[in-house]
Amino acid sequence: MDAYEVRGRLDVIEEEEAADEDAFVMVQDSPDVFCGDCGVLTVRGAAAHVSHALVTLAAGAQQMKDQLSKSRSKLSEKIIEMENFASNLEEIFITVEENFGRQEQNLEQHYNEVLQTLSQRNEARAAALDEQKNDKLERLYGQLLRCGQTLDASKELIESAQEVHRRRDKRAFLQAVMPIMKRVEQFAREEVDLKLGASLDFDVPTTDLSDVRQMMESINVLPAPSAPVMNPQIANSATETSLHVCWSLFSDDTVEFYELYWRLISDDCTMETPQEVCQLKVKETHCTVSDLLPNAQYELWVTATNTTGISPASERAVYMTVPSPPVIKARQCVSSLDAALIRWDSGNTNPVESYTLEFQEASADGESTATESIVAIPSCECLVQLQSWKRYIIHIRAVNIGGPSDRSPPLHISTTGTFFHLLEDTAHPSLSLSADGLTMFYLDEDLPISHMTFSDNTFNRCVAVLGDLVPIRGQYYWEMEVDESAEFRVGVAYEDTQRNSYLGGNNTSWCMRHILTPSRHKYEFLHNGWTPDIRITVQPLRIGVFLDYGRGILSFYNAALRQHLYTFSCQFLHYVHPCFALDNPGALTLCTGLTAPPYVAQP
Amino acid sequence: MLIFGGRLLQRAVNGAMALTQVSSNKCCDGYQKVFEHDSSELKCKMKFAIYLPPKAESSKCPVLYWLSGLTCTEQNFITKAGSQQAASEHGIIVVAPDTSPRGCNIEGEEESWDFGTGAGFYVNATQEPWKTNYRMYSYVTEELPRLINSNFPADPEKMSISGHSMGGHGALICALKNPGKYKSVSAFAPICNPIQCAWGQKAFSGYLGADKSTWELYDATVLAESYSGPELDILIDQGRDDQFLSSSQLLPDNLIAACSKKKIPVVFRLQQGYDHSYYFIFSFINDHIKHHAKYLNA
């Protein structure tokens, strides 16, 4: 019974049920209750149903309806089961058809091979026989010819002897008889070779039919497997030193084991000689290959083997190990209250596809917090927006087609102040920096120019250096400590400020300048060579600088006294960098990472 | 101001420190008012101007006292200096008293514009006929703050002082003579060294007599040389084209030298092109109020 028939019958039941309900109503005389036990309509108080469960017509109808729907749903379930089974059968049907088809093909092929071989042998044998025959016949024919010739010669001789014999003339006879007799005797003396030139036997060479026998035998034996297929590399299945390799067999061949081969094709460092092939015997259709190099491409292929033989090798697949983790260059990272610029070393000699930056808040109690990621970073630096007044942990991963590397060692960032470092390659050669990169010294004023190496990026007149800053238009604060006698210039400048001019002397830099005269300390606030006339009575030895792009201000403070000294108002067109210069031998120490004091940041 | 109206009524009953409102104008969301009262120090009716910022409606505010210069009344500053905007933004009460007692009918008080009426020099006079009424120093440092603290939502711990010219001199000496009383001090074109300039010499000899040692008690440069107390932070603006600078009435170099020696923090700005007028004050009043706000709102 198929699904449609069953459904058809259910519909019929419905109709019948409806009809029967009507039938029930018409038959009895005013029935008012329904007997649950007997399943019939009856009158209340009827003797036959005295102790039975009697319910109202409405309740009874409901009961029966429920029962009916339960039965119906059971039947529906059965239908679904059968449908599933049917489709399963279909699949199996197709698979069996396929499998048998393959077997048929296989068999046909096999027998064709055998037949081909046999007919080849047959031809070979026949040819050999033919040759033999021709050879013998030739020889016999030769012999025959010679015999014929000999016979003809003998007959001729006899005829001439007879002719001579018949001559009457005694004198002529005696003249001719001696040479003829000699010839006849000579002839008679000759031995006649009466042996057969060729034997009458046939040389029967033994045909080597062993391979045919083998082929016949192997028809009943399993074929060697067909070539497996290498799967493409699964995402995130590789590590720095291992690959998880998978392959598939798209046939029902029996396989006893697989042999996986691999070879390094490109390495982190370029290699000239081709690498040797390694192999591994594996029972499953996957395996993990270890002891590999990071960020390297490997060529892999696999064969399947059973008792009959080895399959052809699969196509070669290329897998890649993940890169080594990068290393964050802490000294070159800069951060502020709401952002950080992170720089790192790739950690791999060959290029990788991209980098991922992961950051999470550092929680005080060691609880893990959500990690956010920035992916597909093309170069070894990234600007990340952060929230103020928090501590973050940052990791970098290198990514190639094999997947992401392990995390780099962490970098801790506090968004509580402005952290930056000095750009050493902008420093005037006479300016030396301490090991921690935060103190600068102008040591020897008389260093000859020839001893100094300048580049396009170094200051060459003003003994100055630039600092780095997060390239975001926000608020920044830093402080400097100076010697009492240091004549300095400190402030900000555009990155492309002229390297052959003095800080504050052009329109690309703004700075506070301290000049020491014999009588007093002089302070200038220079931009474009102009300064307001300002006297400061207490020499600031710890100077705070506040930069606010939004309000377009650059302010200087005596940080020790919280005393405001001067504010430039300027709308900065580009990002500016902190700048520092010493006009005479002295020292200046940079203090970064400070939070701007409240009196500074207030508008 | 209903709450304080109630208090005013009470004071009126008491009699002593009665304040009558002379005018009230809404300005920058706050109120610029002028009050009159009977001064016990000066023994006459005195007016003062007071700006109440919007913040004063709900909480106590710090107070900046502004001392005006020669010939000014309580009106000049509030109509010409444009201080209300910054005061409103920073939530600071600005009190501007008159520059001398008025209507005392002292002989000679109207003779000069730089001595007598409108030229109190913020000293307590010791000489007749001035010593009864001309007690501007005590008025500014004692009576006025008491009055303000009792009648307005003023934070008594947060006071600063500023002024122009003679008022600048007044602000400086009040701060130097009362270490710790004022959180900050600033001045516009102040008379820095009165005992060395014509103005000062004229006023001091009239108010204080011939003994120059008494003059030193009211000279900012001398007071700076002997100052010891909590650290000050002084902001001074001076117009470079100020005629009184060139006529040696102001002598800021002397003050700067004294402060440099005593390590009193001063930032002195010589503003190119500016003169002695209220236009000059208007141009830099915001910087001064911001300077005071840093300490008053800390």
Interface residues (C-beta under 8 A of the other chain):
Chain A: R520 P532 D533 I534 R535 I536 T537 V538 N558 L561 R562 Q563 H564 L565 Y566 P598 Y599 Q602
Chain B: E231 D233 L235 R240 I256 C259 S260 K263 I264 P265 V266 V267 F268 R269 L270 Q271 Q272 H291 A293 K294 N297 A298
